[in-house]
Amino acid sequence: MYVPPRGSDDRRALDRQGGLGCASLRSHCREMAQRLLLRRFLASVISRKPSQGQWPPLTSRALQTPQCSPGGLTVTPNPARTIYTTRISLTTFNIQDGPDFQDRVVNSETPVVVDFHAQWCGPCKILGPRLEKMVAKQHGKVVMAKVDIDDHTDLAIEYEVSAVPTVLAMKNGDVVDKFVGIKDEDQLEAFLKKLIG
């Protein structure tokens, strides 16, 4: 930000308009400090080398850091930076439709736990998070598909789901195990271990 020298007519005019008061300067300094901290954080993240299993590089103009030139308010973006993001746990996903179920569950090389649930089902709200937590602990050896029976009645009928929650264990496209109702963590762990083999 350009600040005219003390005593100049420009400075007095800006002061009268409230443009460069102490509060404004404090706010500007605070903003600059926050930007500096953010730059340092991003630099530390960006400088890390990616390991296997990470996403390809992402280059975005939105990630460019603006710089103020000393003579005014001109903003000059830095060249785009390449950052690497790690894959967030993709062990749980919602089924969108029949072909999605076929692709992500039936054709999956990884064993799949299929949670048939409904928004109005109280026990489903207890079992769902508990099951997600147990699946996440398996570190990708098994994944979890969530199927809302109100949205996917055809799948519920096909897999003979007559009550919710119903959980199927599927391996190579076949149902190998099943339970209905709530289970505690030990029972869920045993169910998953049996599926993983």
DAWO-V701828 format. One record per backbone hydrogen bond with DSSP energy under -0.5 kcal/mol. NH is the residue of the N-H (numbers start at 0). CO is the residue of the C=O. If there is no record, write none. Layout:
BEGIN
((NH CO) (NH CO))
END
This chain:
BEGIN
((3 1) (7 4) (11 7) (12 8) (13 9) (14 10) (15 11) (16 12) (17 13) (17 14) (18 13) (20 17) (24 20) (25 21) (26 22) (27 23) (28 24) (29 25) (30 26) (31 27) (32 28) (33 29) (34 30) (35 31) (36 32) (37 33) (38 34) (39 35) (40 36) (41 37) (42 38) (43 39) (44 40) (45 41) (46 42) (47 43) (47 44) (53 50) (54 84) (57 82) (59 80) (62 59) (63 60) (65 63) (66 75) (68 73) (71 68) (75 66) (75 73) (76 74) (77 64) (82 57) (82 80) (92 143) (94 145) (100 96) (101 97) (102 98) (103 99) (104 100) (105 100) (106 101) (107 104) (110 140) (111 169) (112 142) (113 111) (113 167) (114 112) (114 144) (115 113) (115 165) (116 114) (116 146) (120 117) (121 119) (124 120) (124 121) (125 121) (125 122) (126 122) (127 123) (129 125) (130 126) (131 127) (132 128) (133 129) (134 130) (135 131) (136 132) (137 134) (138 135) (140 137) (142 110) (143 90) (144 112) (145 92) (146 114) (146 144) (147 145) (148 116) (148 146) (150 147) (151 147) (155 151) (156 152) (157 153) (158 154) (159 156) (160 155) (161 159) (164 115) (165 115) (166 178) (167 113) (168 176) (169 111) (169 167) (170 173) (173 170) (175 168) (175 173) (176 168) (178 166) (180 164) (187 183) (188 184) (189 185) (190 186) (191 187) (192 188) (193 189) (194 190) (195 191) (196 192))
END
